[in-house]
Amino acid sequence: MPPSRDPSDPCEWLRRARSNLALAAQAPGQPEILYEDLCFEAQQAAEKALKAILVGRQRDFRKTHDVGELLDLVTSEGVSVPADVNEARRLTPYAVGGRYPRFGDDVGVAERVLRWAESVVASDAGERK
């Protein structure tokens, strides 16, 4: 039986974000791997990392794939969002769109969001102790 996945645990959201990021980083250029699939995974990594922060702060949010909206909610929680993380707003179209621009930089943006979200969640957990 698989382990329980508690959606109220920000670490579970980060675990999923890491999985999406690992999938997004799969070797681009392999003919059987489509760029749009890699871009989708990059968007998902950023989205879930941001949701980890909101879950950790017990902040309600609607079901959305809009990374910009999630960044705004994180900001409304008093969390300062670095400029390079704020670039993740451009990932939103990858959640549902059919056309995708350059791939390389977008995985890097998702990686920056995940690393930053991990540090925020860890800091929040340390403050609660």
N, CA, C and O atoms as CSV, one atom per row, in Angstrom:
chain,resi,resn,atom,element,x,y,z
A,1,MET,N,N,0.843,-1.169,0.000
A,1,MET,CA,C,0.000,0.000,0.000
A,1,MET,C,C,0.897,1.243,0.000
A,1,MET,O,O,1.857,1.307,0.768
A,2,PRO,N,N,0.591,2.246,-0.865
A,2,PRO,CA,C,1.415,3.456,-0.908
A,2,PRO,C,C,1.248,4.273,0.373
A,2,PRO,O,O,0.212,4.200,1.035
A,3,PRO,N,N,2.271,5.046,0.714
A,3,PRO,CA,C,2.171,5.876,1.917
A,3,PRO,C,C,1.075,6.925,1.760
A,3,PRO,O,O,0.721,7.307,0.645
A,4,SER,N,N,0.547,7.381,2.882
A,4,SER,CA,C,-0.489,8.400,2.877
A,4,SER,C,C,0.079,9.711,2.347
A,4,SER,O,O,1.211,10.076,2.664
A,5,ARG,N,N,-0.695,10.406,1.555
A,5,ARG,CA,C,-0.310,11.703,1.008
A,5,ARG,C,C,-1.236,12.754,1.614
A,5,ARG,O,O,-2.370,12.919,1.165
A,6,ASP,N,N,-0.758,13.455,2.619
A,6,ASP,CA,C,-1.564,14.419,3.349
A,6,ASP,C,C,-1.515,15.777,2.644
A,6,ASP,O,O,-0.474,16.433,2.654
A,7,PRO,N,N,-2.636,16.216,2.025
A,7,PRO,CA,C,-2.623,17.483,1.301
A,7,PRO,C,C,-2.498,18.712,2.206
A,7,PRO,O,O,-2.327,19.829,1.718
A,8,SER,N,N,-2.584,18.506,3.519
A,8,SER,CA,C,-2.408,19.639,4.436
A,8,SER,C,C,-0.950,19.789,4.881
A,8,SER,O,O,-0.628,20.678,5.670
A,9,ASP,N,N,-0.083,18.929,4.382
A,9,ASP,CA,C,1.334,18.956,4.720
A,9,ASP,C,C,2.113,19.637,3.598
A,9,ASP,O,O,2.172,19.104,2.490
A,10,PRO,N,N,2.716,20.806,3.855
A,10,PRO,CA,C,3.458,21.486,2.796
A,10,PRO,C,C,4.611,20.652,2.241
A,10,PRO,O,O,4.999,20.829,1.086
A,11,CYS,N,N,5.159,19.750,3.046
A,11,CYS,CA,C,6.244,18.885,2.554
A,11,CYS,C,C,5.767,17.955,1.445
A,11,CYS,O,O,6.536,17.615,0.546
A,12,GLU,N,N,4.521,17.546,1.503
A,12,GLU,CA,C,3.969,16.709,0.435
A,12,GLU,C,C,3.861,17.505,-0.865
A,12,GLU,O,O,4.126,16.973,-1.944
A,13,TRP,N,N,3.473,18.775,-0.765
A,13,TRP,CA,C,3.411,19.629,-1.951
A,13,TRP,C,C,4.810,19.833,-2.532
A,13,TRP,O,O,4.990,19.822,-3.749
A,14,LEU,N,N,5.797,20.020,-1.656
A,14,LEU,CA,C,7.168,20.175,-2.138
A,14,LEU,C,C,7.685,18.882,-2.767
A,14,LEU,O,O,8.413,18.919,-3.759
A,15,ARG,N,N,7.312,17.755,-2.196
A,15,ARG,CA,C,7.721,16.467,-2.764
A,15,ARG,C,C,7.191,16.330,-4.187
A,15,ARG,O,O,7.910,15.900,-5.089
A,16,ARG,N,N,5.930,16.699,-4.378
A,16,ARG,CA,C,5.338,16.637,-5.721
A,16,ARG,C,C,6.020,17.631,-6.664
A,16,ARG,O,O,6.259,17.322,-7.831
A,17,ALA,N,N,6.332,18.824,-6.151
A,17,ALA,CA,C,7.012,19.829,-6.972
A,17,ALA,C,C,8.390,19.312,-7.416
A,17,ALA,O,O,8.791,19.509,-8.563
A,18,ARG,N,N,9.107,18.651,-6.500
A,18,ARG,CA,C,10.417,18.078,-6.861
A,18,ARG,C,C,10.268,17.023,-7.949
A,18,ARG,O,O,11.092,16.942,-8.861
A,19,SER,N,N,9.224,16.222,-7.854
A,19,SER,CA,C,8.974,15.200,-8.867
A,19,SER,C,C,8.709,15.845,-10.227
A,19,SER,O,O,9.264,15.420,-11.240
A,20,ASN,N,N,7.859,16.875,-10.244
A,20,ASN,CA,C,7.585,17.575,-11.504
A,20,ASN,C,C,8.853,18.197,-12.073
A,20,ASN,O,O,9.084,18.145,-13.281
A,21,LEU,N,N,9.682,18.792,-11.200
A,21,LEU,CA,C,10.916,19.411,-11.675
A,21,LEU,C,C,11.865,18.362,-12.246
A,21,LEU,O,O,12.513,18.605,-13.264
A,22,ALA,N,N,11.950,17.218,-11.611
A,22,ALA,CA,C,12.808,16.142,-12.123
A,22,ALA,C,C,12.323,15.687,-13.505
A,22,ALA,O,O,13.135,15.414,-14.390
A,23,LEU,N,N,11.012,15.608,-13.686
A,23,LEU,CA,C,10.475,15.241,-15.000
A,23,LEU,C,C,10.761,16.331,-16.030
A,23,LEU,O,O,11.083,16.036,-17.181
A,24,ALA,N,N,10.642,17.601,-15.608
A,24,ALA,CA,C,10.894,18.720,-16.523
A,24,ALA,C,C,12.343,18.753,-16.983
A,24,ALA,O,O,12.635,19.207,-18.090
A,25,ALA,N,N,13.240,18.281,-16.152
A,25,ALA,CA,C,14.663,18.335,-16.472
A,25,ALA,C,C,15.131,17.149,-17.320
A,25,ALA,O,O,16.317,17.040,-17.630
A,26,GLN,N,N,14.212,16.269,-17.693
A,26,GLN,CA,C,14.592,15.146,-18.540
A,26,GLN,C,C,15.237,15.669,-19.810
A,26,GLN,O,O,14.891,16.746,-20.295
A,27,ALA,N,N,16.150,14.924,-20.331
A,27,ALA,CA,C,16.973,15.356,-21.458
A,27,ALA,C,C,16.141,15.888,-22.628
A,27,ALA,O,O,15.536,15.113,-23.370
A,28,PRO,N,N,16.114,17.227,-22.790
A,28,PRO,CA,C,15.443,17.774,-23.963
A,28,PRO,C,C,16.207,17.358,-25.208
A,28,PRO,O,O,17.425,17.187,-25.178
A,29,GLY,N,N,15.498,17.202,-26.270
A,29,GLY,CA,C,16.130,16.803,-27.510
A,29,GLY,C,C,15.952,15.326,-27.828
A,29,GLY,O,O,16.222,14.891,-28.947
A,30,GLN,N,N,15.497,14.553,-26.845
A,30,GLN,CA,C,15.182,13.156,-27.141
A,30,GLN,C,C,13.897,13.151,-27.963
A,30,GLN,O,O,12.911,13.766,-27.557
A,31,PRO,N,N,13.886,12.482,-29.090
A,31,PRO,CA,C,12.741,12.578,-29.996
A,31,PRO,C,C,11.415,12.134,-29.373
A,31,PRO,O,O,10.357,12.612,-29.782
A,32,GLU,N,N,11.454,11.241,-28.403
A,32,GLU,CA,C,10.203,10.767,-27.801
A,32,GLU,C,C,9.711,11.657,-26.665
A,32,GLU,O,O,8.629,11.420,-26.128
A,33,ILE,N,N,10.483,12.680,-26.286
A,33,ILE,CA,C,10.069,13.608,-25.230
A,33,ILE,C,C,9.733,14.947,-25.870
A,33,ILE,O,O,10.588,15.584,-26.486
A,34,LEU,N,N,8.492,15.364,-25.720
A,34,LEU,CA,C,8.032,16.610,-26.315
A,34,LEU,C,C,8.335,17.793,-25.403
A,34,LEU,O,O,8.149,17.713,-24.188
A,35,TYR,N,N,8.799,18.882,-25.989
A,35,TYR,CA,C,9.105,20.077,-25.209
A,35,TYR,C,C,7.898,20.564,-24.422
A,35,TYR,O,O,8.026,20.969,-23.266
A,36,GLU,N,N,6.720,20.525,-25.052
A,36,GLU,CA,C,5.535,21.016,-24.350
A,36,GLU,C,C,5.246,20.200,-23.095
A,36,GLU,O,O,4.700,20.734,-22.130
A,37,ASP,N,N,5.598,18.929,-23.091
A,37,ASP,CA,C,5.424,18.118,-21.887
A,37,ASP,C,C,6.412,18.539,-20.799
A,37,ASP,O,O,6.066,18.569,-19.618
A,38,LEU,N,N,7.634,18.862,-21.199
A,38,LEU,CA,C,8.627,19.336,-20.240
A,38,LEU,C,C,8.219,20.688,-19.664
A,38,LEU,O,O,8.383,20.937,-18.470
A,39,CYS,N,N,7.687,21.557,-20.518
A,39,CYS,CA,C,7.227,22.872,-20.051
A,39,CYS,C,C,6.050,22.733,-19.094
A,39,CYS,O,O,5.964,23.465,-18.108
A,40,PHE,N,N,5.149,21.805,-19.375
A,40,PHE,CA,C,4.031,21.550,-18.472
A,40,PHE,C,C,4.551,21.137,-17.096
A,40,PHE,O,O,4.064,21.625,-16.076
A,41,GLU,N,N,5.530,20.247,-17.065
A,41,GLU,CA,C,6.087,19.790,-15.789
A,41,GLU,C,C,6.774,20.941,-15.045
A,41,GLU,O,O,6.696,21.010,-13.818
A,42,ALA,N,N,7.440,21.837,-15.765
A,42,ALA,CA,C,8.072,23.000,-15.132
A,42,ALA,C,C,7.012,23.885,-14.489
A,42,ALA,O,O,7.191,24.357,-13.366
A,43,GLN,N,N,5.909,24.112,-15.195
A,43,GLN,CA,C,4.816,24.917,-14.642
A,43,GLN,C,C,4.248,24.253,-13.404
A,43,GLN,O,O,3.987,24.923,-12.405
A,44,GLN,N,N,4.055,22.953,-13.457
A,44,GLN,CA,C,3.504,22.221,-12.321
A,44,GLN,C,C,4.429,22.301,-11.108
A,44,GLN,O,O,3.959,22.422,-9.977
A,45,ALA,N,N,5.727,22.234,-11.335
A,45,ALA,CA,C,6.690,22.335,-10.229
A,45,ALA,C,C,6.561,23.680,-9.527
A,45,ALA,O,O,6.516,23.740,-8.299
A,46,ALA,N,N,6.503,24.760,-10.302
A,46,ALA,CA,C,6.370,26.091,-9.709
A,46,ALA,C,C,5.035,26.231,-8.991
A,46,ALA,O,O,4.983,26.743,-7.873
A,47,GLU,N,N,3.969,25.785,-9.616
A,47,GLU,CA,C,2.635,25.870,-9.010
A,47,GLU,C,C,2.578,25.145,-7.672
A,47,GLU,O,O,2.089,25.700,-6.688
A,48,LYS,N,N,3.064,23.933,-7.627
A,48,LYS,CA,C,2.996,23.144,-6.384
A,48,LYS,C,C,3.927,23.689,-5.312
A,48,LYS,O,O,3.612,23.603,-4.125
A,49,ALA,N,N,5.066,24.248,-5.706
A,49,ALA,CA,C,5.966,24.852,-4.725
A,49,ALA,C,C,5.300,26.052,-4.056
A,49,ALA,O,O,5.411,26.234,-2.844
A,50,LEU,N,N,4.610,26.867,-4.849
A,50,LEU,CA,C,3.905,28.024,-4.284
A,50,LEU,C,C,2.749,27.579,-3.395
A,50,LEU,O,O,2.503,28.170,-2.344
A,51,LYS,N,N,2.053,26.549,-3.816
A,51,LYS,CA,C,0.958,26.037,-2.997
A,51,LYS,C,C,1.481,25.468,-1.678
A,51,LYS,O,O,0.772,25.499,-0.672
A,52,ALA,N,N,2.706,24.951,-1.668
A,52,ALA,CA,C,3.301,24.456,-0.421
A,52,ALA,C,C,3.410,25.582,0.602
A,52,ALA,O,O,3.129,25.389,1.785
A,53,ILE,N,N,3.817,26.751,0.137
A,53,ILE,CA,C,3.921,27.892,1.047
A,53,ILE,C,C,2.544,28.247,1.594
A,53,ILE,O,O,2.385,28.463,2.795
A,54,LEU,N,N,1.555,28.306,0.714
A,54,LEU,CA,C,0.202,28.676,1.144
A,54,LEU,C,C,-0.386,27.642,2.095
A,54,LEU,O,O,-1.027,28.003,3.081
A,55,VAL,N,N,-0.177,26.371,1.812
A,55,VAL,CA,C,-0.660,25.303,2.695
A,55,VAL,C,C,0.023,25.411,4.051
A,55,VAL,O,O,-0.624,25.287,5.091
A,56,GLY,N,N,1.324,25.639,4.039
A,56,GLY,CA,C,2.072,25.759,5.283
A,56,GLY,C,C,1.602,26.924,6.140
A,56,GLY,O,O,1.696,26.881,7.367
A,57,ARG,N,N,1.103,27.954,5.496
A,57,ARG,CA,C,0.606,29.122,6.219
A,57,ARG,C,C,-0.901,29.048,6.442
A,57,ARG,O,O,-1.518,30.001,6.916
A,58,GLN,N,N,-1.474,27.919,6.099
A,58,GLN,CA,C,-2.909,27.669,6.255
A,58,GLN,C,C,-3.741,28.738,5.558
A,58,GLN,O,O,-4.758,29.193,6.082
A,59,ARG,N,N,-3.298,29.128,4.377
A,59,ARG,CA,C,-3.977,30.140,3.562
A,59,ARG,C,C,-4.818,29.424,2.528
A,59,ARG,O,O,-4.294,28.648,1.729
A,60,ASP,N,N,-6.113,29.674,2.533
A,60,ASP,CA,C,-6.994,29.087,1.529
A,60,ASP,C,C,-6.684,29.680,0.162
A,60,ASP,O,O,-6.312,30.848,0.050
A,61,PHE,N,N,-6.841,28.869,-0.866
A,61,PHE,CA,C,-6.681,29.334,-2.239
A,61,PHE,C,C,-7.611,28.517,-3.122
A,61,PHE,O,O,-7.896,27.352,-2.848
A,62,ARG,N,N,-8.075,29.154,-4.185
A,62,ARG,CA,C,-8.975,28.456,-5.111
A,62,ARG,C,C,-8.150,27.508,-5.981
A,62,ARG,O,O,-6.931,27.645,-6.087
A,63,LYS,N,N,-8.825,26.559,-6.592
A,63,LYS,CA,C,-8.142,25.672,-7.533
A,63,LYS,C,C,-7.758,26.496,-8.748
A,63,LYS,O,O,-8.617,27.010,-9.465
A,64,THR,N,N,-6.464,26.615,-8.968
A,64,THR,CA,C,-5.968,27.421,-10.077
A,64,THR,C,C,-4.619,26.897,-10.543
A,64,THR,O,O,-3.876,26.269,-9.788
A,65,HIS,N,N,-4.323,27.174,-11.811
A,65,HIS,CA,C,-2.999,26.890,-12.364
A,65,HIS,C,C,-2.256,28.191,-12.631
A,65,HIS,O,O,-1.174,28.181,-13.220
A,66,ASP,N,N,-2.830,29.311,-12.201
A,66,ASP,CA,C,-2.274,30.634,-12.462
A,66,ASP,C,C,-1.150,30.931,-11.475
A,66,ASP,O,O,-1.397,31.264,-10.316
A,67,VAL,N,N,0.075,30.808,-11.945
A,67,VAL,CA,C,1.250,31.019,-11.096
A,67,VAL,C,C,1.299,32.460,-10.597
A,67,VAL,O,O,1.711,32.702,-9.462
A,68,GLY,N,N,0.889,33.411,-11.417
A,68,GLY,CA,C,0.856,34.807,-10.994
A,68,GLY,C,C,-0.104,35.027,-9.837
A,68,GLY,O,O,0.213,35.738,-8.884
A,69,GLU,N,N,-1.261,34.425,-9.920
A,69,GLU,CA,C,-2.233,34.531,-8.831
A,69,GLU,C,C,-1.669,33.929,-7.545
A,69,GLU,O,O,-1.839,34.494,-6.464
A,70,LEU,N,N,-1.006,32.793,-7.662
A,70,LEU,CA,C,-0.409,32.162,-6.486
A,70,LEU,C,C,0.713,33.027,-5.908
A,70,LEU,O,O,0.838,33.147,-4.689
A,71,LEU,N,N,1.520,33.621,-6.767
A,71,LEU,CA,C,2.569,34.523,-6.290
A,71,LEU,C,C,1.963,35.716,-5.547
A,71,LEU,O,O,2.497,36.149,-4.526
A,72,ASP,N,N,0.846,36.248,-6.062
A,72,ASP,CA,C,0.168,37.361,-5.392
A,72,ASP,C,C,-0.345,36.941,-4.012
A,72,ASP,O,O,-0.264,37.709,-3.053
A,73,LEU,N,N,-0.873,35.719,-3.920
A,73,LEU,CA,C,-1.349,35.225,-2.619
A,73,LEU,C,C,-0.189,35.060,-1.638
A,73,LEU,O,O,-0.313,35.397,-0.461
A,74,VAL,N,N,0.926,34.545,-2.122
A,74,VAL,CA,C,2.102,34.392,-1.267
A,74,VAL,C,C,2.558,35.766,-0.776
A,74,VAL,O,O,2.886,35.931,0.399
A,75,THR,N,N,2.577,36.744,-1.669
A,75,THR,CA,C,2.954,38.111,-1.295
A,75,THR,C,C,1.985,38.669,-0.256
A,75,THR,O,O,2.401,39.348,0.683
A,76,SER,N,N,0.688,38.381,-0.425
A,76,SER,CA,C,-0.305,38.880,0.533
A,76,SER,C,C,-0.118,38.267,1.920
A,76,SER,O,O,-0.649,38.774,2.908
A,77,GLU,N,N,0.638,37.179,1.984
A,77,GLU,CA,C,0.963,36.550,3.271
A,77,GLU,C,C,2.192,37.191,3.911
A,77,GLU,O,O,2.638,36.765,4.977
A,78,GLY,N,N,2.728,38.203,3.265
A,78,GLY,CA,C,3.879,38.906,3.830
A,78,GLY,C,C,5.216,38.309,3.444
A,78,GLY,O,O,6.246,38.664,4.018
A,79,VAL,N,N,5.212,37.410,2.481
A,79,VAL,CA,C,6.451,36.783,2.028
A,79,VAL,C,C,7.010,37.617,0.877
A,79,VAL,O,O,6.313,37.873,-0.105
A,80,SER,N,N,8.253,38.035,1.000
A,80,SER,CA,C,8.906,38.796,-0.052
A,80,SER,C,C,9.337,37.840,-1.165
A,80,SER,O,O,10.085,36.892,-0.926
A,81,VAL,N,N,8.861,38.098,-2.370
A,81,VAL,CA,C,9.164,37.236,-3.521
A,81,VAL,C,C,10.325,37.838,-4.306
A,81,VAL,O,O,10.207,38.953,-4.813
A,82,PRO,N,N,11.437,37.127,-4.415
A,82,PRO,CA,C,12.572,37.637,-5.197
A,82,PRO,C,C,12.195,37.835,-6.664
A,82,PRO,O,O,11.334,37.129,-7.188
A,83,ALA,N,N,12.835,38.789,-7.318
A,83,ALA,CA,C,12.538,39.098,-8.714
A,83,ALA,C,C,12.715,37.883,-9.619
A,83,ALA,O,O,11.911,37.669,-10.526
A,84,ASP,N,N,13.755,37.084,-9.386
A,84,ASP,CA,C,13.976,35.926,-10.264
A,84,ASP,C,C,12.919,34.847,-10.051
A,84,ASP,O,O,12.669,34.054,-10.959
A,85,VAL,N,N,12.299,34.798,-8.889
A,85,VAL,CA,C,11.193,33.867,-8.639
A,85,VAL,C,C,9.916,34.423,-9.249
A,85,VAL,O,O,9.087,33.670,-9.759
A,86,ASN,N,N,9.757,35.737,-9.196
A,86,ASN,CA,C,8.575,36.387,-9.757
A,86,ASN,C,C,8.465,36.159,-11.267
A,86,ASN,O,O,7.377,36.262,-11.835
A,87,GLU,N,N,9.584,35.850,-11.910
A,87,GLU,CA,C,9.572,35.530,-13.347
A,87,GLU,C,C,8.705,34.315,-13.651
A,87,GLU,O,O,8.318,34.104,-14.800
A,88,ALA,N,N,8.400,33.520,-12.644
A,88,ALA,CA,C,7.605,32.307,-12.849
A,88,ALA,C,C,6.210,32.611,-13.365
A,88,ALA,O,O,5.521,31.704,-13.832
A,89,ARG,N,N,5.777,33.853,-13.294
A,89,ARG,CA,C,4.472,34.229,-13.835
A,89,ARG,C,C,4.340,33.783,-15.288
A,89,ARG,O,O,3.252,33.438,-15.750
A,90,ARG,N,N,5.454,33.796,-15.989
A,90,ARG,CA,C,5.413,33.435,-17.413
A,90,ARG,C,C,5.146,31.949,-17.650
A,90,ARG,O,O,4.909,31.540,-18.787
A,91,LEU,N,N,5.180,31.141,-16.598
A,91,LEU,CA,C,4.936,29.706,-16.757
A,91,LEU,C,C,3.454,29.357,-16.860
A,91,LEU,O,O,3.114,28.265,-17.317
A,92,THR,N,N,2.569,30.257,-16.448
A,92,THR,CA,C,1.138,29.963,-16.405
A,92,THR,C,C,0.585,29.384,-17.709
A,92,THR,O,O,-0.151,28.399,-17.653
A,93,PRO,N,N,0.896,29.938,-18.860
A,93,PRO,CA,C,0.309,29.386,-20.091
A,93,PRO,C,C,0.655,27.919,-20.356
A,93,PRO,O,O,-0.059,27.239,-21.092
A,94,TYR,N,N,1.739,27.433,-19.766
A,94,TYR,CA,C,2.148,26.055,-20.001
A,94,TYR,C,C,1.191,25.050,-19.388
A,94,TYR,O,O,1.189,23.882,-19.777
A,95,ALA,N,N,0.377,25.486,-18.436
A,95,ALA,CA,C,-0.555,24.566,-17.785
A,95,ALA,C,C,-1.617,24.067,-18.760
A,95,ALA,O,O,-2.065,22.925,-18.662
A,96,VAL,N,N,-2.012,24.908,-19.684
A,96,VAL,CA,C,-3.107,24.521,-20.581
A,96,VAL,C,C,-2.871,24.870,-22.043
A,96,VAL,O,O,-3.591,24.384,-22.915
A,97,GLY,N,N,-1.886,25.696,-22.323
A,97,GLY,CA,C,-1.674,26.168,-23.686
A,97,GLY,C,C,-1.158,25.098,-24.624
A,97,GLY,O,O,-0.633,24.074,-24.188
A,98,GLY,N,N,-1.309,25.341,-25.904
A,98,GLY,CA,C,-0.866,24.383,-26.906
A,98,GLY,C,C,0.426,24.756,-27.593
A,98,GLY,O,O,1.009,23.931,-28.296
A,99,ARG,N,N,0.892,25.990,-27.407
A,99,ARG,CA,C,2.139,26.415,-28.045
A,99,ARG,C,C,3.090,26.912,-26.973
A,99,ARG,O,O,2.682,27.566,-26.013
A,100,TYR,N,N,4.343,26.599,-27.147
A,100,TYR,CA,C,5.304,26.912,-26.094
A,100,TYR,C,C,6.542,27.556,-26.673
A,100,TYR,O,O,7.060,27.121,-27.701
A,101,PRO,N,N,7.026,28.624,-25.991
A,101,PRO,CA,C,8.265,29.254,-26.433
A,101,PRO,C,C,9.483,28.446,-25.999
A,101,PRO,O,O,9.363,27.276,-25.633
A,102,ARG,N,N,10.639,29.068,-26.042
A,102,ARG,CA,C,11.873,28.388,-25.654
A,102,ARG,C,C,11.715,27.623,-24.358
A,102,ARG,O,O,11.003,28.059,-23.453
A,103,PHE,N,N,12.359,26.515,-24.271
A,103,PHE,CA,C,12.226,25.630,-23.117
A,103,PHE,C,C,13.243,25.894,-22.026
A,103,PHE,O,O,12.868,25.995,-20.858
A,104,GLY,N,N,14.513,26.010,-22.364
A,104,GLY,CA,C,15.599,25.970,-21.396
A,104,GLY,C,C,15.444,26.847,-20.175
A,104,GLY,O,O,15.604,26.370,-19.052
A,105,ASP,N,N,15.136,28.121,-20.368
A,105,ASP,CA,C,15.041,29.039,-19.239
A,105,ASP,C,C,13.875,28.718,-18.324
A,105,ASP,O,O,13.920,29.047,-17.139
A,106,ASP,N,N,12.848,28.095,-18.833
A,106,ASP,CA,C,11.647,27.874,-18.046
A,106,ASP,C,C,11.851,26.816,-16.966
A,106,ASP,O,O,11.269,26.925,-15.888
A,107,VAL,N,N,12.644,25.822,-17.225
A,107,VAL,CA,C,12.961,24.852,-16.175
A,107,VAL,C,C,13.794,25.534,-15.093
A,107,VAL,O,O,13.622,25.251,-13.907
A,108,GLY,N,N,14.689,26.424,-15.492
A,108,GLY,CA,C,15.485,27.170,-14.522
A,108,GLY,C,C,14.616,28.031,-13.617
A,108,GLY,O,O,14.872,28.124,-12.417
A,109,VAL,N,N,13.594,28.658,-14.182
A,109,VAL,CA,C,12.671,29.467,-13.378
A,109,VAL,C,C,11.943,28.565,-12.384
A,109,VAL,O,O,11.827,28.908,-11.208
A,110,ALA,N,N,11.456,27.424,-12.844
A,110,ALA,CA,C,10.753,26.496,-11.954
A,110,ALA,C,C,11.681,26.021,-10.840
A,110,ALA,O,O,11.255,25.875,-9.695
A,111,GLU,N,N,12.934,25.782,-11.171
A,111,GLU,CA,C,13.894,25.343,-10.154
A,111,GLU,C,C,14.111,26.431,-9.109
A,111,GLU,O,O,14.194,26.138,-7.916
A,112,ARG,N,N,14.203,27.681,-9.545
A,112,ARG,CA,C,14.374,28.786,-8.594
A,112,ARG,C,C,13.166,28.906,-7.672
A,112,ARG,O,O,13.320,29.148,-6.475
A,113,VAL,N,N,11.959,28.735,-8.224
A,113,VAL,CA,C,10.745,28.801,-7.393
A,113,VAL,C,C,10.769,27.698,-6.350
A,113,VAL,O,O,10.487,27.947,-5.178
A,114,LEU,N,N,11.102,26.487,-6.761
A,114,LEU,CA,C,11.114,25.361,-5.831
A,114,LEU,C,C,12.142,25.573,-4.722
A,114,LEU,O,O,11.815,25.381,-3.551
A,115,ARG,N,N,13.360,25.959,-5.049
A,115,ARG,CA,C,14.400,26.157,-4.032
A,115,ARG,C,C,13.978,27.249,-3.043
A,115,ARG,O,O,14.167,27.109,-1.835
A,116,TRP,N,N,13.407,28.334,-3.570
A,116,TRP,CA,C,12.961,29.424,-2.715
A,116,TRP,C,C,11.807,28.965,-1.825
A,116,TRP,O,O,11.801,29.257,-0.629
A,117,ALA,N,N,10.827,28.248,-2.393
A,117,ALA,CA,C,9.680,27.758,-1.612
A,117,ALA,C,C,10.149,26.809,-0.510
A,117,ALA,O,O,9.627,26.852,0.604
A,118,GLU,N,N,11.126,25.954,-0.808
A,118,GLU,CA,C,11.664,25.059,0.220
A,118,GLU,C,C,12.225,25.860,1.389
A,118,GLU,O,O,12.025,25.497,2.548
A,119,SER,N,N,12.923,26.943,1.084
A,119,SER,CA,C,13.507,27.745,2.165
A,119,SER,C,C,12.433,28.462,2.974
A,119,SER,O,O,12.572,28.605,4.189
A,120,VAL,N,N,11.362,28.915,2.319
A,120,VAL,CA,C,10.269,29.581,3.034
A,120,VAL,C,C,9.553,28.590,3.943
A,120,VAL,O,O,9.294,28.893,5.108
A,121,VAL,N,N,9.231,27.406,3.419
A,121,VAL,CA,C,8.541,26.385,4.218
A,121,VAL,C,C,9.410,25.964,5.402
A,121,VAL,O,O,8.907,25.809,6.514
A,122,ALA,N,N,10.702,25.780,5.172
A,122,ALA,CA,C,11.602,25.399,6.262
A,122,ALA,C,C,11.671,26.498,7.327
A,122,ALA,O,O,11.676,26.210,8.524
A,123,SER,N,N,11.721,27.739,6.890
A,123,SER,CA,C,11.748,28.860,7.822
A,123,SER,C,C,10.446,28.935,8.618
A,123,SER,O,O,10.470,29.157,9.828
A,124,ASP,N,N,9.314,28.751,7.944
A,124,ASP,CA,C,8.018,28.759,8.623
A,124,ASP,C,C,7.953,27.652,9.667
A,124,ASP,O,O,7.460,27.862,10.775
A,125,ALA,N,N,8.452,26.469,9.307
A,125,ALA,CA,C,8.429,25.328,10.247
A,125,ALA,C,C,9.313,25.628,11.447
A,125,ALA,O,O,8.962,25.281,12.575
A,126,GLY,N,N,10.445,26.265,11.223
A,126,GLY,CA,C,11.341,26.618,12.322
A,126,GLY,C,C,10.721,27.644,13.258
A,126,GLY,O,O,10.962,27.604,14.465
A,127,GLU,N,N,9.935,28.553,12.726
A,127,GLU,CA,C,9.279,29.575,13.548
A,127,GLU,C,C,8.169,28.980,14.404
A,127,GLU,O,O,7.869,29.503,15.478
A,128,ARG,N,N,7.552,27.889,13.943
A,128,ARG,CA,C,6.470,27.262,14.703
A,128,ARG,C,C,6.979,26.424,15.855
A,128,ARG,O,O,6.211,26.095,16.759
A,129,LYS,N,N,8.272,26.065,15.848
A,129,LYS,CA,C,8.835,25.214,16.909
A,129,LYS,C,C,9.058,25.979,18.168
A,129,LYS,O,O,9.526,25.416,19.158
